[in-house]
Amino acid sequence: MCRSIKPLFNFEPPVTDDEIHAASLQFVRKISGFTKPSQANEAAFAAAVAAIAAASQQLLATLETNAPTKDRAEEAAKARARAARRGTR
């Protein structure tokens, strides 16, 4: 899957609507192959982003875990370390 789509579940502070929208937009971009849709496809593109965002919000609201919440700063540092390792190969 696309590296720019980040896990959104079980974080402190909780995920925001903007983060869900950004992940949904990246997903639609990935599967459609469009960075920016043409005018003819713009409505379908926007509808897909909205539908995926709504489904994602519903999913995140209903998931349960016993795991402790993850710290955003700590997870971001881990991601930067992974990216640095990929860049040095």
PDB file of N, CA, C and O in Angstrom:
ATOM      1  N   MET A   1       0.845  -1.189   0.000  1.00  0.00           N
ATOM      2  CA  MET A   1       0.000   0.000   0.000  1.00  0.00           C
ATOM      3  C   MET A   1       0.881   1.240   0.000  1.00  0.00           C
ATOM      4  O   MET A   1       2.087   1.168   0.237  1.00  0.00           O
ATOM      5  N   CYS A   2       0.284   2.319  -0.257  1.00  0.00           N
ATOM      6  CA  CYS A   2       0.957   3.605  -0.359  1.00  0.00           C
ATOM      7  C   CYS A   2       1.593   4.000   0.977  1.00  0.00           C
ATOM      8  O   CYS A   2       0.922   3.975   2.008  1.00  0.00           O
ATOM      9  N   ARG A   3       2.848   4.354   0.970  1.00  0.00           N
ATOM     10  CA  ARG A   3       3.543   4.720   2.202  1.00  0.00           C
ATOM     11  C   ARG A   3       2.995   5.975   2.841  1.00  0.00           C
ATOM     12  O   ARG A   3       3.161   6.171   4.044  1.00  0.00           O
ATOM     13  N   SER A   4       2.343   6.834   2.068  1.00  0.00           N
ATOM     14  CA  SER A   4       1.847   8.083   2.643  1.00  0.00           C
ATOM     15  C   SER A   4       0.528   7.900   3.387  1.00  0.00           C
ATOM     16  O   SER A   4       0.054   8.841   4.024  1.00  0.00           O
ATOM     17  N   ILE A   5      -0.068   6.729   3.324  1.00  0.00           N
ATOM     18  CA  ILE A   5      -1.270   6.457   4.108  1.00  0.00           C
ATOM     19  C   ILE A   5      -0.813   5.857   5.432  1.00  0.00           C
ATOM     20  O   ILE A   5      -0.237   4.770   5.469  1.00  0.00           O
ATOM     21  N   LYS A   6      -1.075   6.575   6.507  1.00  0.00           N
ATOM     22  CA  LYS A   6      -0.595   6.180   7.825  1.00  0.00           C
ATOM     23  C   LYS A   6      -1.698   5.486   8.619  1.00  0.00           C
ATOM     24  O   LYS A   6      -2.879   5.775   8.424  1.00  0.00           O
ATOM     25  N   PRO A   7      -1.318   4.565   9.517  1.00  0.00           N
ATOM     26  CA  PRO A   7      -2.310   3.988  10.428  1.00  0.00           C
ATOM     27  C   PRO A   7      -2.937   5.110  11.263  1.00  0.00           C
ATOM     28  O   PRO A   7      -2.249   6.047  11.666  1.00  0.00           O
ATOM     29  N   LEU A   8      -4.228   5.010  11.516  1.00  0.00           N
ATOM     30  CA  LEU A   8      -4.938   6.069  12.231  1.00  0.00           C
ATOM     31  C   LEU A   8      -5.586   5.595  13.529  1.00  0.00           C
ATOM     32  O   LEU A   8      -6.157   6.404  14.261  1.00  0.00           O
ATOM     33  N   PHE A   9      -5.508   4.314  13.821  1.00  0.00           N
ATOM     34  CA  PHE A   9      -6.206   3.770  14.982  1.00  0.00           C
ATOM     35  C   PHE A   9      -5.324   3.740  16.221  1.00  0.00           C
ATOM     36  O   PHE A   9      -4.131   3.445  16.142  1.00  0.00           O
ATOM     37  N   ASN A  10      -5.918   4.047  17.355  1.00  0.00           N
ATOM     38  CA  ASN A  10      -5.317   3.882  18.674  1.00  0.00           C
ATOM     39  C   ASN A  10      -4.156   4.838  18.917  1.00  0.00           C
ATOM     40  O   ASN A  10      -3.096   4.428  19.391  1.00  0.00           O
ATOM     41  N   PHE A  11      -4.358   6.114  18.592  1.00  0.00           N
ATOM     42  CA  PHE A  11      -3.343   7.127  18.835  1.00  0.00           C
ATOM     43  C   PHE A  11      -3.834   8.143  19.852  1.00  0.00           C
ATOM     44  O   PHE A  11      -5.033   8.373  20.007  1.00  0.00           O
ATOM     45  N   GLU A  12      -2.885   8.734  20.531  1.00  0.00           N
ATOM     46  CA  GLU A  12      -3.167   9.832  21.433  1.00  0.00           C
ATOM     47  C   GLU A  12      -2.333  11.005  20.969  1.00  0.00           C
ATOM     48  O   GLU A  12      -1.111  10.865  20.908  1.00  0.00           O
ATOM     49  N   PRO A  13      -2.899  12.144  20.639  1.00  0.00           N
ATOM     50  CA  PRO A  13      -4.335  12.430  20.597  1.00  0.00           C
ATOM     51  C   PRO A  13      -5.010  11.681  19.445  1.00  0.00           C
ATOM     52  O   PRO A  13      -4.354  11.251  18.496  1.00  0.00           O
ATOM     53  N   PRO A  14      -6.335  11.534  19.550  1.00  0.00           N
ATOM     54  CA  PRO A  14      -7.076  10.776  18.536  1.00  0.00           C
ATOM     55  C   PRO A  14      -6.959  11.403  17.137  1.00  0.00           C
ATOM     56  O   PRO A  14      -6.617  12.574  16.975  1.00  0.00           O
ATOM     57  N   VAL A  15      -7.254  10.579  16.158  1.00  0.00           N
ATOM     58  CA  VAL A  15      -7.219  11.006  14.760  1.00  0.00           C
ATOM     59  C   VAL A  15      -8.207  12.155  14.533  1.00  0.00           C
ATOM     60  O   VAL A  15      -9.252  12.227  15.180  1.00  0.00           O
ATOM     61  N   THR A  16      -7.860  13.046  13.608  1.00  0.00           N
ATOM     62  CA  THR A  16      -8.739  14.162  13.275  1.00  0.00           C
ATOM     63  C   THR A  16      -9.456  13.887  11.954  1.00  0.00           C
ATOM     64  O   THR A  16      -9.053  13.013  11.185  1.00  0.00           O
ATOM     65  N   ASP A  17     -10.506  14.633  11.708  1.00  0.00           N
ATOM     66  CA  ASP A  17     -11.227  14.514  10.437  1.00  0.00           C
ATOM     67  C   ASP A  17     -10.302  14.832   9.256  1.00  0.00           C
ATOM     68  O   ASP A  17     -10.397  14.209   8.199  1.00  0.00           O
ATOM     69  N   ASP A  18      -9.411  15.805   9.449  1.00  0.00           N
ATOM     70  CA  ASP A  18      -8.468  16.163   8.377  1.00  0.00           C
ATOM     71  C   ASP A  18      -7.533  15.002   8.041  1.00  0.00           C
ATOM     72  O   ASP A  18      -7.226  14.773   6.872  1.00  0.00           O
ATOM     73  N   GLU A  19      -7.082  14.272   9.058  1.00  0.00           N
ATOM     74  CA  GLU A  19      -6.203  13.130   8.816  1.00  0.00           C
ATOM     75  C   GLU A  19      -6.944  12.011   8.090  1.00  0.00           C
ATOM     76  O   GLU A  19      -6.383  11.360   7.208  1.00  0.00           O
ATOM     77  N   ILE A  20      -8.194  11.792   8.459  1.00  0.00           N
ATOM     78  CA  ILE A  20      -9.003  10.776   7.773  1.00  0.00           C
ATOM     79  C   ILE A  20      -9.228  11.183   6.319  1.00  0.00           C
ATOM     80  O   ILE A  20      -9.130  10.353   5.415  1.00  0.00           O
ATOM     81  N   HIS A  21      -9.528  12.452   6.100  1.00  0.00           N
ATOM     82  CA  HIS A  21      -9.737  12.939   4.731  1.00  0.00           C
ATOM     83  C   HIS A  21      -8.459  12.793   3.908  1.00  0.00           C
ATOM     84  O   HIS A  21      -8.511  12.367   2.754  1.00  0.00           O
ATOM     85  N   ALA A  22      -7.317  13.142   4.493  1.00  0.00           N
ATOM     86  CA  ALA A  22      -6.047  13.046   3.765  1.00  0.00           C
ATOM     87  C   ALA A  22      -5.742  11.598   3.382  1.00  0.00           C
ATOM     88  O   ALA A  22      -5.286  11.335   2.269  1.00  0.00           O
ATOM     89  N   ALA A  23      -5.988  10.665   4.289  1.00  0.00           N
ATOM     90  CA  ALA A  23      -5.752   9.249   3.985  1.00  0.00           C
ATOM     91  C   ALA A  23      -6.712   8.772   2.899  1.00  0.00           C
ATOM     92  O   ALA A  23      -6.324   8.013   2.012  1.00  0.00           O
ATOM     93  N   SER A  24      -7.950   9.213   2.970  1.00  0.00           N
ATOM     94  CA  SER A  24      -8.947   8.831   1.968  1.00  0.00           C
ATOM     95  C   SER A  24      -8.566   9.378   0.596  1.00  0.00           C
ATOM     96  O   SER A  24      -8.677   8.680  -0.412  1.00  0.00           O
ATOM     97  N   LEU A  25      -8.122  10.618   0.567  1.00  0.00           N
ATOM     98  CA  LEU A  25      -7.684  11.237  -0.683  1.00  0.00           C
ATOM     99  C   LEU A  25      -6.506  10.476  -1.279  1.00  0.00           C
ATOM    100  O   LEU A  25      -6.481  10.229  -2.484  1.00  0.00           O
ATOM    101  N   GLN A  26      -5.533  10.103  -0.458  1.00  0.00           N
ATOM    102  CA  GLN A  26      -4.388   9.341  -0.949  1.00  0.00           C
ATOM    103  C   GLN A  26      -4.817   7.994  -1.505  1.00  0.00           C
ATOM    104  O   GLN A  26      -4.299   7.544  -2.527  1.00  0.00           O
ATOM    105  N   PHE A  27      -5.771   7.347  -0.827  1.00  0.00           N
ATOM    106  CA  PHE A  27      -6.252   6.048  -1.287  1.00  0.00           C
ATOM    107  C   PHE A  27      -6.927   6.183  -2.654  1.00  0.00           C
ATOM    108  O   PHE A  27      -6.662   5.390  -3.557  1.00  0.00           O
ATOM    109  N   VAL A  28      -7.790   7.175  -2.805  1.00  0.00           N
ATOM    110  CA  VAL A  28      -8.484   7.374  -4.089  1.00  0.00           C
ATOM    111  C   VAL A  28      -7.480   7.735  -5.182  1.00  0.00           C
ATOM    112  O   VAL A  28      -7.598   7.262  -6.313  1.00  0.00           O
ATOM    113  N   ARG A  29      -6.510   8.559  -4.856  1.00  0.00           N
ATOM    114  CA  ARG A  29      -5.464   8.889  -5.831  1.00  0.00           C
ATOM    115  C   ARG A  29      -4.726   7.632  -6.276  1.00  0.00           C
ATOM    116  O   ARG A  29      -4.444   7.455  -7.461  1.00  0.00           O
ATOM    117  N   LYS A  30      -4.416   6.766  -5.323  1.00  0.00           N
ATOM    118  CA  LYS A  30      -3.659   5.556  -5.629  1.00  0.00           C
ATOM    119  C   LYS A  30      -4.454   4.626  -6.542  1.00  0.00           C
ATOM    120  O   LYS A  30      -3.934   4.157  -7.554  1.00  0.00           O
ATOM    121  N   ILE A  31      -5.712   4.358  -6.190  1.00  0.00           N
ATOM    122  CA  ILE A  31      -6.463   3.379  -6.974  1.00  0.00           C
ATOM    123  C   ILE A  31      -6.961   3.944  -8.298  1.00  0.00           C
ATOM    124  O   ILE A  31      -7.173   3.190  -9.247  1.00  0.00           O
ATOM    125  N   SER A  32      -7.154   5.282  -8.377  1.00  0.00           N
ATOM    126  CA  SER A  32      -7.627   5.860  -9.632  1.00  0.00           C
ATOM    127  C   SER A  32      -6.480   6.159 -10.595  1.00  0.00           C
ATOM    128  O   SER A  32      -6.664   6.185 -11.811  1.00  0.00           O
ATOM    129  N   GLY A  33      -5.300   6.383 -10.030  1.00  0.00           N
ATOM    130  CA  GLY A  33      -4.168   6.760 -10.864  1.00  0.00           C
ATOM    131  C   GLY A  33      -4.139   8.243 -11.174  1.00  0.00           C
ATOM    132  O   GLY A  33      -3.298   8.694 -11.952  1.00  0.00           O
ATOM    133  N   PHE A  34      -5.043   9.010 -10.580  1.00  0.00           N
ATOM    134  CA  PHE A  34      -5.106  10.453 -10.798  1.00  0.00           C
ATOM    135  C   PHE A  34      -4.587  11.197  -9.577  1.00  0.00           C
ATOM    136  O   PHE A  34      -4.989  10.901  -8.451  1.00  0.00           O
ATOM    137  N   THR A  35      -3.703  12.156  -9.789  1.00  0.00           N
ATOM    138  CA  THR A  35      -3.331  13.063  -8.709  1.00  0.00           C
ATOM    139  C   THR A  35      -4.419  14.114  -8.572  1.00  0.00           C
ATOM    140  O   THR A  35      -4.832  14.470  -7.468  1.00  0.00           O
ATOM    141  N   LYS A  36      -4.869  14.595  -9.709  1.00  0.00           N
ATOM    142  CA  LYS A  36      -5.972  15.546  -9.759  1.00  0.00           C
ATOM    143  C   LYS A  36      -6.870  15.099 -10.905  1.00  0.00           C
ATOM    144  O   LYS A  36      -6.413  14.992 -12.043  1.00  0.00           O
ATOM    145  N   PRO A  37      -8.141  14.837 -10.617  1.00  0.00           N
ATOM    146  CA  PRO A  37      -9.016  14.337 -11.679  1.00  0.00           C
ATOM    147  C   PRO A  37      -9.388  15.429 -12.679  1.00  0.00           C
ATOM    148  O   PRO A  37      -9.310  16.620 -12.378  1.00  0.00           O
ATOM    149  N   SER A  38      -9.788  15.003 -13.861  1.00  0.00           N
ATOM    150  CA  SER A  38     -10.291  15.945 -14.862  1.00  0.00           C
ATOM    151  C   SER A  38     -11.644  16.475 -14.389  1.00  0.00           C
ATOM    152  O   SER A  38     -12.230  15.932 -13.452  1.00  0.00           O
ATOM    153  N   GLN A  39     -12.137  17.522 -15.028  1.00  0.00           N
ATOM    154  CA  GLN A  39     -13.452  18.058 -14.667  1.00  0.00           C
ATOM    155  C   GLN A  39     -14.536  17.004 -14.824  1.00  0.00           C
ATOM    156  O   GLN A  39     -15.487  16.971 -14.043  1.00  0.00           O
ATOM    157  N   ALA A  40     -14.404  16.150 -15.817  1.00  0.00           N
ATOM    158  CA  ALA A  40     -15.404  15.104 -16.056  1.00  0.00           C
ATOM    159  C   ALA A  40     -15.429  14.090 -14.920  1.00  0.00           C
ATOM    160  O   ALA A  40     -16.476  13.507 -14.639  1.00  0.00           O
ATOM    161  N   ASN A  41     -14.298  13.872 -14.267  1.00  0.00           N
ATOM    162  CA  ASN A  41     -14.209  12.884 -13.196  1.00  0.00           C
ATOM    163  C   ASN A  41     -14.200  13.480 -11.796  1.00  0.00           C
ATOM    164  O   ASN A  41     -14.168  12.744 -10.810  1.00  0.00           O
ATOM    165  N   GLU A  42     -14.228  14.787 -11.700  1.00  0.00           N
ATOM    166  CA  GLU A  42     -14.085  15.451 -10.403  1.00  0.00           C
ATOM    167  C   GLU A  42     -15.186  15.065  -9.408  1.00  0.00           C
ATOM    168  O   GLU A  42     -14.895  14.826  -8.237  1.00  0.00           O
ATOM    169  N   ALA A  43     -16.435  15.001  -9.853  1.00  0.00           N
ATOM    170  CA  ALA A  43     -17.538  14.657  -8.951  1.00  0.00           C
ATOM    171  C   ALA A  43     -17.406  13.222  -8.435  1.00  0.00           C
ATOM    172  O   ALA A  43     -17.617  12.964  -7.250  1.00  0.00           O
ATOM    173  N   ALA A  44     -17.062  12.301  -9.318  1.00  0.00           N
ATOM    174  CA  ALA A  44     -16.890  10.908  -8.912  1.00  0.00           C
ATOM    175  C   ALA A  44     -15.717  10.772  -7.949  1.00  0.00           C
ATOM    176  O   ALA A  44     -15.793  10.016  -6.981  1.00  0.00           O
ATOM    177  N   PHE A  45     -14.644  11.493  -8.206  1.00  0.00           N
ATOM    178  CA  PHE A  45     -13.456  11.478  -7.362  1.00  0.00           C
ATOM    179  C   PHE A  45     -13.804  11.990  -5.963  1.00  0.00           C
ATOM    180  O   PHE A  45     -13.466  11.353  -4.966  1.00  0.00           O
ATOM    181  N   ALA A  46     -14.480  13.143  -5.889  1.00  0.00           N
ATOM    182  CA  ALA A  46     -14.865  13.734  -4.602  1.00  0.00           C
ATOM    183  C   ALA A  46     -15.832  12.828  -3.843  1.00  0.00           C
ATOM    184  O   ALA A  46     -15.733  12.692  -2.624  1.00  0.00           O
ATOM    185  N   ALA A  47     -16.762  12.210  -4.562  1.00  0.00           N
ATOM    186  CA  ALA A  47     -17.718  11.302  -3.917  1.00  0.00           C
ATOM    187  C   ALA A  47     -17.000  10.084  -3.342  1.00  0.00           C
ATOM    188  O   ALA A  47     -17.345   9.613  -2.258  1.00  0.00           O
ATOM    189  N   ALA A  48     -16.015   9.579  -4.057  1.00  0.00           N
ATOM    190  CA  ALA A  48     -15.249   8.427  -3.571  1.00  0.00           C
ATOM    191  C   ALA A  48     -14.462   8.798  -2.316  1.00  0.00           C
ATOM    192  O   ALA A  48     -14.424   8.022  -1.361  1.00  0.00           O
ATOM    193  N   VAL A  49     -13.837   9.967  -2.307  1.00  0.00           N
ATOM    194  CA  VAL A  49     -13.095  10.414  -1.129  1.00  0.00           C
ATOM    195  C   VAL A  49     -14.040  10.534   0.065  1.00  0.00           C
ATOM    196  O   VAL A  49     -13.706  10.087   1.162  1.00  0.00           O
ATOM    197  N   ALA A  50     -15.212  11.130  -0.138  1.00  0.00           N
ATOM    198  CA  ALA A  50     -16.179  11.292   0.953  1.00  0.00           C
ATOM    199  C   ALA A  50     -16.676   9.939   1.468  1.00  0.00           C
ATOM    200  O   ALA A  50     -16.813   9.748   2.676  1.00  0.00           O
ATOM    201  N   ALA A  51     -16.944   9.012   0.563  1.00  0.00           N
ATOM    202  CA  ALA A  51     -17.434   7.693   0.968  1.00  0.00           C
ATOM    203  C   ALA A  51     -16.372   6.926   1.748  1.00  0.00           C
ATOM    204  O   ALA A  51     -16.683   6.276   2.745  1.00  0.00           O
ATOM    205  N   ILE A  52     -15.136   6.998   1.304  1.00  0.00           N
ATOM    206  CA  ILE A  52     -14.053   6.297   1.999  1.00  0.00           C
ATOM    207  C   ILE A  52     -13.783   6.954   3.344  1.00  0.00           C
ATOM    208  O   ILE A  52     -13.507   6.257   4.321  1.00  0.00           O
ATOM    209  N   ALA A  53     -13.856   8.271   3.417  1.00  0.00           N
ATOM    210  CA  ALA A  53     -13.674   8.963   4.694  1.00  0.00           C
ATOM    211  C   ALA A  53     -14.769   8.559   5.681  1.00  0.00           C
ATOM    212  O   ALA A  53     -14.487   8.318   6.855  1.00  0.00           O
ATOM    213  N   ALA A  54     -16.008   8.484   5.214  1.00  0.00           N
ATOM    214  CA  ALA A  54     -17.119   8.088   6.091  1.00  0.00           C
ATOM    215  C   ALA A  54     -16.949   6.648   6.577  1.00  0.00           C
ATOM    216  O   ALA A  54     -17.157   6.358   7.755  1.00  0.00           O
ATOM    217  N   ALA A  55     -16.577   5.760   5.680  1.00  0.00           N
ATOM    218  CA  ALA A  55     -16.358   4.367   6.060  1.00  0.00           C
ATOM    219  C   ALA A  55     -15.191   4.260   7.046  1.00  0.00           C
ATOM    220  O   ALA A  55     -15.241   3.465   7.985  1.00  0.00           O
ATOM    221  N   SER A  56     -14.156   5.049   6.834  1.00  0.00           N
ATOM    222  CA  SER A  56     -12.998   5.034   7.726  1.00  0.00           C
ATOM    223  C   SER A  56     -13.368   5.538   9.113  1.00  0.00           C
ATOM    224  O   SER A  56     -12.956   4.961  10.119  1.00  0.00           O
ATOM    225  N   GLN A  57     -14.151   6.623   9.166  1.00  0.00           N
ATOM    226  CA  GLN A  57     -14.593   7.141  10.462  1.00  0.00           C
ATOM    227  C   GLN A  57     -15.427   6.106  11.211  1.00  0.00           C
ATOM    228  O   GLN A  57     -15.263   5.916  12.416  1.00  0.00           O
ATOM    229  N   GLN A  58     -16.319   5.443  10.489  1.00  0.00           N
ATOM    230  CA  GLN A  58     -17.148   4.411  11.114  1.00  0.00           C
ATOM    231  C   GLN A  58     -16.274   3.262  11.625  1.00  0.00           C
ATOM    232  O   GLN A  58     -16.467   2.784  12.743  1.00  0.00           O
ATOM    233  N   LEU A  59     -15.330   2.827  10.820  1.00  0.00           N
ATOM    234  CA  LEU A  59     -14.435   1.753  11.230  1.00  0.00           C
ATOM    235  C   LEU A  59     -13.657   2.132  12.483  1.00  0.00           C
ATOM    236  O   LEU A  59     -13.619   1.370  13.449  1.00  0.00           O
ATOM    237  N   LEU A  60     -13.039   3.304  12.468  1.00  0.00           N
ATOM    238  CA  LEU A  60     -12.231   3.729  13.608  1.00  0.00           C
ATOM    239  C   LEU A  60     -13.064   3.889  14.873  1.00  0.00           C
ATOM    240  O   LEU A  60     -12.574   3.645  15.976  1.00  0.00           O
ATOM    241  N   ALA A  61     -14.322   4.299  14.718  1.00  0.00           N
ATOM    242  CA  ALA A  61     -15.205   4.473  15.871  1.00  0.00           C
ATOM    243  C   ALA A  61     -15.634   3.148  16.486  1.00  0.00           C
ATOM    244  O   ALA A  61     -15.980   3.101  17.667  1.00  0.00           O
ATOM    245  N   THR A  62     -15.616   2.073  15.708  1.00  0.00           N
ATOM    246  CA  THR A  62     -16.107   0.795  16.214  1.00  0.00           C
ATOM    247  C   THR A  62     -15.005  -0.192  16.576  1.00  0.00           C
ATOM    248  O   THR A  62     -15.279  -1.215  17.204  1.00  0.00           O
ATOM    249  N   LEU A  63     -13.773   0.093  16.195  1.00  0.00           N
ATOM    250  CA  LEU A  63     -12.665  -0.809  16.547  1.00  0.00           C
ATOM    251  C   LEU A  63     -12.410  -0.765  18.048  1.00  0.00           C
ATOM    252  O   LEU A  63     -12.594   0.267  18.694  1.00  0.00           O
ATOM    253  N   GLU A  64     -11.987  -1.897  18.587  1.00  0.00           N
ATOM    254  CA  GLU A  64     -11.650  -1.995  20.004  1.00  0.00           C
ATOM    255  C   GLU A  64     -10.275  -2.613  20.146  1.00  0.00           C
ATOM    256  O   GLU A  64      -9.853  -3.420  19.318  1.00  0.00           O
ATOM    257  N   THR A  65      -9.576  -2.224  21.212  1.00  0.00           N
ATOM    258  CA  THR A  65      -8.269  -2.804  21.493  1.00  0.00           C
ATOM    259  C   THR A  65      -7.988  -2.725  22.983  1.00  0.00           C
ATOM    260  O   THR A  65      -8.495  -1.850  23.685  1.00  0.00           O
ATOM    261  N   ASN A  66      -7.174  -3.655  23.447  1.00  0.00           N
ATOM    262  CA  ASN A  66      -6.689  -3.611  24.820  1.00  0.00           C
ATOM    263  C   ASN A  66      -5.274  -3.047  24.874  1.00  0.00           C
ATOM    264  O   ASN A  66      -4.719  -2.850  25.955  1.00  0.00           O
ATOM    265  N   ALA A  67      -4.700  -2.792  23.719  1.00  0.00           N
ATOM    266  CA  ALA A  67      -3.339  -2.266  23.638  1.00  0.00           C
ATOM    267  C   ALA A  67      -3.315  -0.809  24.112  1.00  0.00           C
ATOM    268  O   ALA A  67      -4.285  -0.073  23.929  1.00  0.00           O
ATOM    269  N   PRO A  68      -2.217  -0.412  24.711  1.00  0.00           N
ATOM    270  CA  PRO A  68      -2.106   0.996  25.106  1.00  0.00           C
ATOM    271  C   PRO A  68      -2.070   1.887  23.864  1.00  0.00           C
ATOM    272  O   PRO A  68      -1.630   1.463  22.795  1.00  0.00           O
ATOM    273  N   THR A  69      -2.537   3.119  24.021  1.00  0.00           N
ATOM    274  CA  THR A  69      -2.519   4.041  22.886  1.00  0.00           C
ATOM    275  C   THR A  69      -1.077   4.341  22.496  1.00  0.00           C
ATOM    276  O   THR A  69      -0.166   4.332  23.324  1.00  0.00           O
ATOM    277  N   LYS A  70      -0.904   4.607  21.200  1.00  0.00           N
ATOM    278  CA  LYS A  70       0.420   4.909  20.665  1.00  0.00           C
ATOM    279  C   LYS A  70       0.637   6.418  20.710  1.00  0.00           C
ATOM    280  O   LYS A  70      -0.292   7.205  20.526  1.00  0.00           O
ATOM    281  N   ASP A  71       1.868   6.792  20.954  1.00  0.00           N
ATOM    282  CA  ASP A  71       2.244   8.202  20.987  1.00  0.00           C
ATOM    283  C   ASP A  71       2.602   8.649  19.575  1.00  0.00           C
ATOM    284  O   ASP A  71       3.437   8.027  18.918  1.00  0.00           O
ATOM    285  N   ARG A  72       1.979   9.713  19.113  1.00  0.00           N
ATOM    286  CA  ARG A  72       2.207  10.188  17.744  1.00  0.00           C
ATOM    287  C   ARG A  72       3.669  10.550  17.491  1.00  0.00           C
ATOM    288  O   ARG A  72       4.229  10.192  16.455  1.00  0.00           O
ATOM    289  N   ALA A  73       4.285  11.256  18.432  1.00  0.00           N
ATOM    290  CA  ALA A  73       5.671  11.689  18.233  1.00  0.00           C
ATOM    291  C   ALA A  73       6.599  10.484  18.159  1.00  0.00           C
ATOM    292  O   ALA A  73       7.513  10.452  17.334  1.00  0.00           O
ATOM    293  N   GLU A  74       6.373   9.506  19.005  1.00  0.00           N
ATOM    294  CA  GLU A  74       7.209   8.306  19.008  1.00  0.00           C
ATOM    295  C   GLU A  74       7.050   7.524  17.704  1.00  0.00           C
ATOM    296  O   GLU A  74       8.038   7.058  17.136  1.00  0.00           O
ATOM    297  N   GLU A  75       5.820   7.380  17.233  1.00  0.00           N
ATOM    298  CA  GLU A  75       5.578   6.662  15.980  1.00  0.00           C
ATOM    299  C   GLU A  75       6.163   7.419  14.791  1.00  0.00           C
ATOM    300  O   GLU A  75       6.668   6.802  13.854  1.00  0.00           O
ATOM    301  N   ALA A  76       6.099   8.756  14.818  1.00  0.00           N
ATOM    302  CA  ALA A  76       6.690   9.563  13.743  1.00  0.00           C
ATOM    303  C   ALA A  76       8.201   9.387  13.715  1.00  0.00           C
ATOM    304  O   ALA A  76       8.798   9.319  12.640  1.00  0.00           O
ATOM    305  N   ALA A  77       8.829   9.312  14.893  1.00  0.00           N
ATOM    306  CA  ALA A  77      10.275   9.102  14.959  1.00  0.00           C
ATOM    307  C   ALA A  77      10.646   7.731  14.391  1.00  0.00           C
ATOM    308  O   ALA A  77      11.644   7.599  13.683  1.00  0.00           O
ATOM    309  N   LYS A  78       9.846   6.720  14.699  1.00  0.00           N
ATOM    310  CA  LYS A  78      10.097   5.383  14.152  1.00  0.00           C
ATOM    311  C   LYS A  78       9.987   5.398  12.630  1.00  0.00           C
ATOM    312  O   LYS A  78      10.798   4.784  11.936  1.00  0.00           O
ATOM    313  N   ALA A  79       8.977   6.103  12.115  1.00  0.00           N
ATOM    314  CA  ALA A  79       8.785   6.183  10.663  1.00  0.00           C
ATOM    315  C   ALA A  79       9.961   6.893   9.995  1.00  0.00           C
ATOM    316  O   ALA A  79      10.417   6.477   8.930  1.00  0.00           O
ATOM    317  N   ARG A  80      10.452   7.964  10.622  1.00  0.00           N
ATOM    318  CA  ARG A  80      11.615   8.666  10.059  1.00  0.00           C
ATOM    319  C   ARG A  80      12.842   7.760  10.051  1.00  0.00           C
ATOM    320  O   ARG A  80      13.628   7.790   9.105  1.00  0.00           O
ATOM    321  N   ALA A  81      13.007   6.962  11.092  1.00  0.00           N
ATOM    322  CA  ALA A  81      14.139   6.032  11.149  1.00  0.00           C
ATOM    323  C   ALA A  81      14.026   4.977  10.052  1.00  0.00           C
ATOM    324  O   ALA A  81      15.022   4.631   9.417  1.00  0.00           O
ATOM    325  N   ARG A  82      12.802   4.459   9.826  1.00  0.00           N
ATOM    326  CA  ARG A  82      12.614   3.475   8.747  1.00  0.00           C
ATOM    327  C   ARG A  82      12.914   4.107   7.397  1.00  0.00           C
ATOM    328  O   ARG A  82      13.551   3.484   6.547  1.00  0.00           O
ATOM    329  N   ALA A  83      12.462   5.338   7.194  1.00  0.00           N
ATOM    330  CA  ALA A  83      12.705   6.027   5.927  1.00  0.00           C
ATOM    331  C   ALA A  83      14.197   6.266   5.716  1.00  0.00           C
ATOM    332  O   ALA A  83      14.697   6.155   4.597  1.00  0.00           O
ATOM    333  N   ALA A  84      14.897   6.591   6.786  1.00  0.00           N
ATOM    334  CA  ALA A  84      16.341   6.814   6.676  1.00  0.00           C
ATOM    335  C   ALA A  84      17.053   5.526   6.310  1.00  0.00           C
ATOM    336  O   ALA A  84      17.986   5.538   5.506  1.00  0.00           O
ATOM    337  N   ARG A  85      16.621   4.411   6.894  1.00  0.00           N
ATOM    338  CA  ARG A  85      17.222   3.119   6.548  1.00  0.00           C
ATOM    339  C   ARG A  85      16.964   2.773   5.099  1.00  0.00           C
ATOM    340  O   ARG A  85      17.850   2.246   4.427  1.00  0.00           O
ATOM    341  N   ARG A  86      15.765   3.056   4.598  1.00  0.00           N
ATOM    342  CA  ARG A  86      15.457   2.780   3.189  1.00  0.00           C
ATOM    343  C   ARG A  86      16.323   3.630   2.284  1.00  0.00           C
ATOM    344  O   ARG A  86      16.740   3.179   1.217  1.00  0.00           O
ATOM    345  N   GLY A  87      16.600   4.862   2.699  1.00  0.00           N
ATOM    346  CA  GLY A  87      17.385   5.777   1.878  1.00  0.00           C
ATOM    347  C   GLY A  87      18.851   5.453   1.819  1.00  0.00           C
ATOM    348  O   GLY A  87      19.545   5.909   0.910  1.00  0.00           O
ATOM    349  N   THR A  88      19.351   4.673   2.770  1.00  0.00           N
ATOM    350  CA  THR A  88      20.780   4.363   2.795  1.00  0.00           C
ATOM    351  C   THR A  88      21.109   3.046   2.104  1.00  0.00           C
ATOM    352  O   THR A  88      22.279   2.671   2.032  1.00  0.00           O
ATOM    353  N   ARG A  89      20.143   2.364   1.616  1.00  0.00           N
ATOM    354  CA  ARG A  89      20.404   1.079   0.959  1.00  0.00           C
ATOM    355  C   ARG A  89      20.830   1.243  -0.453  1.00  0.00           C
ATOM    356  O   ARG A  89      21.086   0.253  -1.139  1.00  0.00           O
TER     357      ARG A  89
END
